[in-house]
Amino acid sequence: MSKRNDHLFVPLEFEFLSPEQQLFRAKDFESRMRTRRTVRQFSPRPVPRELVEIALTIASRAPSGANQQPWRFVVVSNAEIKREIRIAAEAEERDNYERRFPGEWLDALAALGTDWHKEFLEVAPYLIAIFRVDYGISTGVEGNERKIKHYYVQESVGIACGFLIAALHCMGLATLTHTPSPMGFLSRLLQRPANEKAFLLIPVGFPAEGAEVPNIVKKNLSEVAVFMD
Ligand SMILES: Cc1cc2nc3c(=O)[nH]c(=O)nc-3n(C[C@H](O)[C@H](O)[C@H](O)COP(=O)(O)O)c2cc1C
């Protein structure tokens, strides 16, 4: 006998498209995503908060292990906090570039022209710090706390961040996927609880006038996909 409980199911909302519509949407999205790039020079031009809220709502629609939605988005626009984040990130990154990164890593980064200076952390109007929630906490009637195991946290948060980056790009905003590691300083500055660990830090805004990006090459379909007909 099936374990399925019919009362817990609702009809699927699904948009069946004509083949023409499908191809149109596919090509439209592909051409929009073709211009997505990691931007490292931002303009201070303000961004409507509503856009960030919509992007986070889209990110929250991502699939997640057992639907545990193990993500927390901390949105920083406060100038003083952004400054503290910049100072802490630059301290870590300076150590990385001058001492910690092995030569191999520095070689891989050379084409990107990055260094320890992170001016964008103060210039971009918004910094979205994404935290992975490694376990949940339930409080019993006696007030005793119990840890709830979360499944596939990294995968789930990674997918949500992908949704977020794509959404922001499609609404005409630039992002930088940033990992000023180790990122423990974000937990401290943003006062996150012990079950949350910093995952990514994403500055969001408009690109600076004349912004440039590294001239890199994306692999073509045959290099990344295998079709087994
Ligand atoms: C997990 C992850 C971490 C990254 N960390 C940094 C970073 O700390 N600093 C940085 O400048 N770029 C960072 N990047 C951006 C990559 O360098 C960038 O995505 C890559 O060079 C491809 O360029 P594109 O995003 O413009 O296509 C990161 C990207 C990912 C996916």
The ligand as an ORCA input file, in Angstrom:
! r2SCAN-3c Opt
* xyz 0 1
  C      32.539     29.651     -5.367
  C      33.139     30.849     -6.060
  C      34.009     31.663     -5.373
  C      34.523     32.810     -5.976
  N      35.333     33.648     -5.249
  C      35.775     34.791     -5.824
  C      36.509     35.736     -5.042
  O      36.710     35.567     -3.834
  N      36.943     36.870     -5.645
  C      36.690     37.126     -6.963
  O      37.110     38.178     -7.448
  N      35.976     36.261     -7.727
  C      35.501     35.110     -7.179
  N      34.736     34.251     -7.912
  C      34.378     34.608     -9.298
  C      35.135     33.774    -10.319
  O      36.469     34.196    -10.384
  C      34.431     33.954    -11.673
  O      33.124     33.428    -11.598
  C      35.176     33.241    -12.794
  O      36.431     33.849    -12.992
  C      34.378     33.265    -14.096
  O      34.084     34.582    -14.462
  P      32.603     35.057    -14.745
  O      31.828     34.882    -13.482
  O      32.716     36.503    -15.167
  O      32.031     34.186    -15.827
  C      34.201     33.107     -7.334
  C      33.307     32.267     -8.015
  C      32.776     31.162     -7.390
  C      31.799     30.288     -8.140
*
